[in-house]
Amino acid sequence: MRKNWSTAGPLGSCVLILIFTVCPVAFPQTDSSFIDLVRRSGFIFQGTVKAVGESTPSIVRESSTAIVSVDRVLESLPPTGSQTGRDVTVRLRKPGDMRPGQKATFFTYVYAGGTSLGLEEVGILPVQDPTSLESRIRAARQTLADEALKARLQSAELVVVGVVGEAKQTEDALNPRSEHDPLWWRAPIKVTSFEKGRATGGSVMVNIATNFDYLWALAPKPKAGDTGIFLLQPDREKQFHVSGFFLIDALDALPTSELERVRRLMKQHP
């Protein structure tokens, strides 16, 4: 059965260096352009082109598809799994630039799956030292993670370190409007330090989404006695039916081991 995942992105060019061997041009890779390649990829690997205009089993053959053998996986995010030594289909934006036997580093994401994988190409680089590339990819992922956390820190009205107290059901949770209702419970946080915002006393109240519906499955659900860093978000768009602060994103509750990182990022964007 074919499954679909989606997104999109650009590809590098190639230049003929021998009669039958083509190598991708190493277009200038600034830190930001490399990070963007990683941002839009879910499966990065070094591989060898086996055929152009063909596809692996279960993937629809197109003029832009190529069968590529995976020589080394540099990064694999779900749902790709381990593909080393297997053939995959890569849908290329410039299939005319690729030739059988060509080796390259492919930045891709999954667009279809079944017996084999269909991968959409985001960018292509020449084959480089894999250990060095893996290090660059990890550094790019850390930069992207920091960017995401910076955004949550900026949107938070309060950032506190503290201990969660006993939560109580709100009226909104007692009378849900649909199966997608967050089912807010309100809990006190005994604050040990205010990292952002003015001190409002020894504790603050926070609304916790207790619904495990797909809309709220990743929202933090701390229990009484849990200690952590909490990024308390306001309801600026007035989309909820209760007042106060909220834990909405997975990044809104962090272990205290992340405090040094949080403080560092807040100094960059107070």
N, C-alpha and C positions, 0 to 999 in steps of 0.2 A: 504494500500500500504506500502511496506517495504522500508525504507530509510537506507542508510549506512553511518556511520561515522567510522573512523579508527584510530588506534595506537596499542601499545602492552605493556606488563609488567609482573613481577613475583609475586608469591603468597607465603604466609607463610605456615608453616606446622601445623599439628594438633596432639594431643596426647589423647588417650583414658583415661578418668579419672573416668568414671562410665561405667557400662555395655552398656548403650545405649546413653550416653552423651559424646560428643566430644567437646573439647575447643581448639581454635587456640593457638599455642605456641607464647608467647610474645618474638619474636626474638629481639635481642638488637636493640633499636631504638636510634641511635645517631641523633643529630640535622640534619645532612646532609642526612641520610637515610629517616627520616621522611619527610623532605622537598622534597626529590625526589619522595616519594609516592604522596605527594600533587601535585607536578609538573605534574605528569603523570595522575592525576585524574581529572574528571569533575563532578563526583557525589559521595559524601562520605556520608555513612549512617550506622546506626545501624539497624540490621534486624535479623529476625528469619527464618532459613531454614525450608521450608515446604515439599519439595520433591527434590530428586536428580535424574538426568536423565530425568527430565520433563521440560516443558517450559510453559510460559503464552501465551495467544492468540496472534496470528500474528508472533510469534517468533519461528523459526525452532527448534525443539527438537533435542538435541544431547546428547551423553553419558556424556558430560562434563557440561551440563547446569543444573541449579538448580532453582527452584521457591523459591524466598525469599520474605517474607513480610517486607515492610519498616516500622520499628518501629519509627525511628527518623532520619530526614535529618540533617546532620551536615554541608554540603555544597552542593549547587546545582547550576551548571553553565549551560547556554544554551547548548543544547536544552532540558534539562531534565525536568525543571519545578518542580512543587510540586508533590511529590509521596507518601507523608506520608499516611500510612494506606493501600496502594495499594500493589499488588503483582508484582514483576518484575522478569525477567530472568537474572541470573548471570552465565556467562560462566566461569567456574573454571578451573584452570590449574591442580589442584589435587582434582578432585571430590571425589575420594575415601576417602579423609580425612574428608569429611563433612557428617553429619547425620541430619535427620529431628529433629527439636526441638532445634538445636544448635543456639545460639545467638552469633553474632560477629559484628565487625566494618568492613565494606566493603569499600575499596578504588577502584573506578571503573570509566569507561568512557563509553559512549553510542556507541554501534556498530550497532544497528538496532532499528527502531522505527515503530510503527503502532498503533494497539489497545492497546498494552502495550510496555514496553521498554526491549531491550536486552542490558545488561551491561557486559563489559569485565572487569574481576577482575584484578586489579593491585597489590593489597596487602590486607592482612587480619590481623587485630589485635583483641585481646580480647575486650569485652565490657568494657569500662572505663567510668568514669564520663563524661557525654556529654558536660557539660559546660567547663570543662578543655580541652577536645579535640577540641572544637570549638575555644577556645582561641589559642591553638597550631596551628590550621589550619590557623587562621587569621594571626598569626605571620609568618608562613611559606609563605603565599601569599605575605606578605609585603617584606620578604626577596627576593622572586622571582621577585617582582616588582622593588626592588632596584637593583638587578642584571641586569635586562633588561635596566634600566635607566643608570647604570654605563657603559654598553656596548655602548650606544648611546653617552654618554659624552666622552668616550674614542675615538670613531670614529670621533667625531666632530672636525673640525679645529678651529672653533670659537664658543664660547658660550657667548651670549650677552643678556642683558636686554634692551628693547627698544620699540619704537612705529613704527608700519608699516605705510608706506606711500602709495601713489597711485601707483597701479601696471599698467604696460604697456605690451601689447601683444608682444611676441617675434616672430621672423621670423619662428621659429619652430612651433609655435602655429598657424600661418597663413597658413602653408603648412604641415599639419599632414601627417604622413606616413601610419597610420592605425587608426582604431577606438580605439586602445589601446595606442595611443600616449599620453604622459602626458599633452600636450598643455601648455607648460611653459609660465607663465607671470612673469615679473621681477619687483620687488618692492624694494624700499629703506627701510631700518630700521634705524630710528634715534636712535642711541645707547646712553643709559644713563649709562651703565657700561659694561665693558668687563670682563667676569668671566673666560674666557679661551682664550688664544691667545693675540697677540699684538694689541694695538689700531691702527686702520687704518684711524683715523679721526673721524668725528662726525657721520658718517653713513656707512652702508655696504649694498650691493645689494644681494638679495636672489631670487632664482627661485622658483615659487609656481606652483604646478601641479593643473590645473583647471579642468581636466577631472574627471568625477565621475564614469568612468569605474571601474570595480571591482579591477583592478590592482592599481588604484590610489584613490579609495574612501576614504581610511583612511589617506592619506597624508594630512598634515595640510593645510588649505586654509584660512589663516588670511586675514581680510579685512583692508582697510585703516582706521587708527585710533585705531586698536587693539594693546593693550599693552601686553607684555609677555616675557617669557624667550625663546630664540630661539637657538637651537643646529644646527649650520650651517654645513652641511655635504659637503665635497668635492666629486667630481666625480672621485675617484681613479681608477676605472676600465674603464673610458672613454666610458661609455655606452650611455651617453646623447649627444645630438647634439648642446648643448649650453654650454657656459662656466660659471664659477662662483660657488656660493654656492647653496645648495638645502635643502628644507624641504621634507623629504621622508617618515619617520616613524611618527606614531601618537605621539611618545614621543619627536619629534623634536620641538614641540611648547608646552610650559607649561604656566600655569598662574603664575603670580609673587608670589602668595602665596606659591609656591613650591621652592622659592629661598633658604631658609634655608636648605632644604633637598638636593638641588643641590650642594650647597657649602659643605655640610657634605660629600656627596658622592665623590666630587672632591678631598677633602682632603685625602680620603682613596685611591683614584686612580687618582693622579694628571695627 
